[in-house]
Amino acid sequence: MSRESFCSSIFRIIEYINRYELSDTGKKLVLHYFNESKMPTSYRRAIEAIERYLHDSIPESEMRPPRLQKLIESMASEAESWDSE
C-alpha cells in the first residue's frame, strides 16, 4: 500500500461520480481537503474530502450503484492499511 494508491482510490471515486477525470489542480484541492480534515481515521478524512470537493454527500450504501460501492470498499481497505502503518 502506498500513498499514491490510496490517493488514486480517492480520485477514482470522485471521477466515477462526476464522470470526468480530475485535473492536477482538482487533485491538489482534494488532497488539501484531506490533509485539513480533523476526522479520526483516513477513511473518514477521505469521505470528508470527497464530499467537500463534490459539494454533496456520497449516497448511502443501499443507494449506491455496485461500481461505486466497490470503489468505496477499495478505498476503505486502503485507508485501513494506511492507518495501520
HELIX and SHEET records of a PDB file:
HELIX    1   1 ARG A    3  ASN A   18  1                                  16    
HELIX    2   2 ASP A   24  GLU A   36  1                                  13    
HELIX    3   3 SER A   42  LEU A   54  1                                  13    
HELIX    4   4 SER A   61  MET A   63  5                                   3    
HELIX    5   5 PRO A   66  SER A   84  1                                  19    
END                                                                             
